[in-house]
Amino acid sequence: MRSIASWLLWSIVGVLAFTAVIGGVLEVRQTSSALDQRYEQQARVTAAGVADIPEVATALAAGDPGHVLGTLATRLQHDVGAAYVVITNAEGLRYSHPNPAQIGRYLEEPVQVLDGLTHVGIDNGSLGRSANGKAPVFSASGKVIGQVSVGVLETTVSAELASQAGGITIYLAIALTLGVAVALLLSRAMKRKTFGLELNEISSLLQEREAMLHGIREGVLGFDAKGRVTLLNDEARRLLGMSGQVLGADLTDAIPPGRLRDVLTGRVDGADQVVLTDDSLLVVNRRRVVTAGRSTGSVITLRDRTEMEGLIRELDSATGLAKALRAQEHEFANRLHVIGGLLDLREFAEARSYVNGVVASGQTGTGEDLRSRISPPIIAALLLAKQTIAAERDITLTIAPLSRLELSSGPVAQNVMTVLGNLIDNGLDAVSEQPVPRSVVVTITDEHELTIVVQDNGPGIGKVNAQNIFDDGFTTKAAQSDRRRGIGLALVRRLVARAGGSIRVNTEPGARFEVSLPRAAGHR
């Protein structure tokens, strides 16, 4: 009884047995009522037939001086198989009765047929309970002068009921047997559907699943074999921006068209697929679920890497700047060694000339120049760092002289930094494999609207790639194990679109990205 299959089996058997008993009782009662009605009608017809016999009316009218009614009633009783045939006058005086002692006595109940109609019912008379039919006896003038009462004892009804009860019992036994067989098949199917798990195990699994799904920081989605959402935890709902009733909905209805839906449906396959949504950078993994050799759907995990990806990009920038500064440190050390050697040789004029040349060829004043034209300082610092990194890679990164920017520090400035950083990095990567001279030119203007133009002299963007360069996950660069590709331009497009701006691309020669942003509250 501890197993779910046996519990189901015995529950169904119990219900069937209870139903069979109740059904049997109701059937017996209905059959009994039907038999009563049949015998009542039989008694009524018999009583009416006896009342229509002329000798009966003649004898009653004369007071039965020859005692013919008793003999006639006894013969008719045997002929029709009735329990009794009682003939009385209008006052209830008996002229016939199976018990001779009752002849000449009056009925205990009033005569019912004085209204001239036949009557049926169950009579608890002197012979016992019986199905009774009564008919009036009319005189030649049409007056009721007597009553004929015919009855069938309950023992006769019970005997026929018992004969029919056997058939009812056999029918119920067959129905119960079939029900037990069906219950056994259902219990086996239930055990197969639940993979042999019992009720307490299923309950524990459900509790553990709910605790696990809503306790982890990863989004989890489940789909059945038809692509309908069967599982969705709170983190997945947040990351995908889902609201309302999603469980049971088709995946194509719950997720709008795009790369996210392609990855979730498996159209884009592979581990750790990167998907950029309006609010998050997600890493998506999709696995098919195979149970007992058959596919039952898919499970998808979603990891939010928005903050981590931002930190990785900041770390990449810091690492590049550190390498550039380390290279400059060696260069400055070499120059100091030259100056020191000239001073040791007392070649003061030559040392002065060398220092002047270094100052003239260096970038002294570039930082102050950027600081005077570009605000806030964090954007000027970004441009200066990118210039240092570009110089180390033998690339000329030029900030156009007409560039001007006046912004307040805040979210707008952070978005501008992200756009600038990604576009400049793409430009540096595009020209890094080109022969010298390699150059990237940045122009920033802030007049009627904020305009950022980044142009390089690299190979440019093919017309085919121009249709897809802003899709998240799309890249033409070689894959790197420590860095995810295909995110930068998609992130730029998302930030520009969110700010209500636009971005235009010229493909050849070189690549030219022009971003236009409306003047916002961050402008001074």
Buried (B, 14 or more C-beta within 10 A) or exposed (E): EEBBBEBBBEEBBEEBBEBBEEBBEEBBEEBBEEBBEBBBBBBBBBBBBBBEBEEBBEBBBEEBEEEBBBEBBBEBBEEBEBBBBBBBBBEBBBBBBBEEEBBEBEBEEEBBBEEEEBBBBBBEBBBEBBBBBBBBBBBEEEEBBBBBBBBBBBEBBBEBBEEBBEEBBEBBEEBBEEBBEEBBEBBEEBBEEBEEBBEEEEEEEEEEEEEEBEEEEBBBBBBBEEBBBBBBBEBBBBBBEBEEEBEEBEBEEBBEEEBBBBBBBBEBEEEEBBBBBEBBBBBBBBEEBEEEEEEBBBBBBBBBBBEEBBEBBEEBBEEBBEBBBEEEEEEEEEBEEBBEEBEEEEEEEBBEEBBEEBEEEEEEEBBEBBBEBBBBEBBBBBBBBBBBBBBBBEBBBBBBEEBBBEBEEEEBBBBBBBBBBBBBBBBBBBBBEBEEEBBBBBBBBBEEBBBBBBBBBBBBBEEEBBEEBBBBBBBBEEEEEEEBBBBBBBBBBBBBEEBEBBBEBBBEEBBBBBBBBEEBEBBE
